[in-house]
């Protein structure tokens, strides 16, 4: 349908908690159009995840797709294009690991963030059917990053060491192999 503008850090929508969707809203044609726009926007941006607040829609929906297992993020599991409505994360084990994260709403920067590496996600799919899945490692990080957007949280808020924040070019030059 359309590639939507991705709003950037500083826009107030990125800092507000998104509202949950009802079954009637998910079954409405406007929801299908929104998902098509989110897919087009995700593909156009080259990202692996997009939350509705990033396109100035303060509702609890995110899309994730990892179609290249050997991406700029290293070897990662494939995740087909999927829709997550009203997701809730439960941490299974508190063991954490750090990854360098980037964000379409914080362009040009990368930051090192530690997150729990074993989570359970409960959500509704595009038909509003309840779903549950467990995720580990980098996939767990991706889902936590995207779902943070639904709470008004950016990855920068999760950083504990601001000396591990870098511009994309300097990250590639100095941090990637480190």
N, C-alpha and C positions, 0 to 999 in steps of 0.2 A: 504494500500500500504506500507507505511513506517512511523515509528516514527522518526521524525526529531530532531536534536539537538536544544535545546532552548538556545539561546545566552544570556549572562548575562551582567548586568550593567558594563559598561566600553567598551563594543564592540561598535564601531562607528555607526553601522547600527541602534542601538536603539536611537541614538540622531539625526538622519536625518529625514526630512519630507518625508513620503512615497509618491510615485507618484500615481495619479489616473489611473484607468484601463479603457480601451476602451471597447466598446461592442464586438469588434472582439476578444479581449483577453479573455473576460469572456466566449465567446462561443467556444473557442479553447479547445481541449482535455487536454492541459497542465494545464489549470485552474482546470478542474475536478480532475486531479491527485493531484494538490496542495491542494484542499479542502479535499480530502481523507487523505492526509498526515497530514493536520491540525487536522482533526477529530481524527485520530489515535494518534497523539501527545498529543492532549488535553486529551483524555481518559487515555493515559499512565501516564500523569503527575498528574492526579487527580484535574486539574483546572476546572474552570467554563467558562473561556474565553481565547482566544488566538488570537493575532494579527499577521499577516504575518511577520512584521519586527522582531518578537521574534524568528522566525526560519530563519532569515537572508534573507528575501524576502521583500525588501523595496517598497511594493505596498499597496494600500489602500483596504485591505480586513481583516475582523475579523470574528471569529466564536464564538458563545456563546451557552452554553447549561447548564441548571440547571435542573438536573433530580432527585435530592433528596431534597424535601422541608424542611427536617430537617437535614441540613448539618452542617458543622463546622461554617457556617455563621449565624446559627439560623434559624428560620422559614422564608422561602423566597418563592416567587412564582416560579412555574415551568416554564421553558422556553425550548421548544424543540430545538434540534440542528438547528441553523439558521446561515445563511451567510449574511454578511453585506459588500457590495462593495461601495466604495466612500461615506461613511456616513458623514452627516453634522448634528451637534447638534444645536438646538435652545433652549435657556433657556426660559421656560414659566413663571415661578416665581423664583425670586432670593432667596426665603427661602431655607436655607441650613441646612444640618444635617451631622454629622460626623459618620464615620464608621472606624473600624480598617481594613486596606487593606493589602493584601499580593500580591506578584507578582512572577510568574514563572521565570522572568528574574532578580529578586532580591531575591534569595532563602534565607530562614532562618530568614527573618525579617518581622515585621509587623509595620505599621505606621498609626496614626490616621489622617484622611483626611476629611475635610468638603467640600461638593459639593452641588450644587443646586439639589433639590429633585423633580422637575417637569420639564421634558424636552420633546422636540419633536425631533425625529430622522427621517431624510429623507435619503434614501439610495437606492441602486439597489440590487435586490436579485440575486440568482445564474443564473437567466435567463435574467438578466440586466433589468428587469421590475422595474419601479419606485415604491417605497413603502414609507409609512409614518406611524409612530407609536408614541404614547405618553407613557412615562414611569414615574413612581413615586418611591419614597423611595429607597430601596436597589437596585432595578433593574436599576433605573436611575444612581446610583453610579457605578454599574457594567459596563454599557455601556460607561459612561464617562471615566472610567479607561481604558477599552480596546481601545477606539477610541483615547485617548491621545497617545497611542503607534504609531498611524499613523502620529502624529505631532512631534514625537521625544521627548515626555514628559513621565517621569516616575512619579509614585505616590509620590515619595520623593520630587519632585519639587513642589507639591501642598501642602505639609505640612507647617503649620504655626508655629508649636510648636515642635521642634526637641526633646524635652524631652519626647514626646509621640511616640518615635521610640524604638522598643524592638526586641530582638531576639525572635524567635518563642517559645522556651522553657520558657523563662521568661514571655512572653506575656501570655502563658497558665497558668503559675503559679501565676502571680501577677496582670495582667490586665484584664483577661477574665471576672471575676466576678465583677470587680470594676465599 
